[in-house]
Amino acid sequence: MSDNVGLSTPRGSGTSGYVQKNLAHMRPRDHAAPYPKNTDSLPHKQRQPDKGILEHDRKREIEVKVFELRDKLEDDEVDEDEIEKQCDALRQKLLDEMKSGNGSNGPRRQFKGHQVHAMADAKLKEDERMRRALKISSNYEEGGHWRRQEQRLKESLRLEEEDTKVKTED
């Protein structure tokens, strides 16, 4: 045994008596959490989609359609210059549609699990349509009605107190 650590003698223990650090032990880190523990008081913050990723996905869809056209034309044994011309024309047409906003986003799309940015973008658009349908202002703050009502109540109580003070002084 050295420095009062480990076994006094390794005899009968089935070990060599060598003391090692427990590398599997995980120390708790809650003493300085960088996030608030009470998440109920925080306002809801909606996930914002990454515009760059959405743009990349749209361009990728265009290139897939162009590649399908190229593959079809090569199977039909069309001249290489004609293939390039038709592919460029299709690519330009699809890019113009994408920029004008008439993309292939139908009324409802089924998203795959990895399309989190597309889902977030669709959710934002859906929420905006719902807000407009319910005629909710864009600067609406959750619970604002109750705060305004509470302020009005406090103001009326303050005015009543001033009235009673004035009456008692007379």
Disulfide bonds with the S-S distance in Angstrom:
none
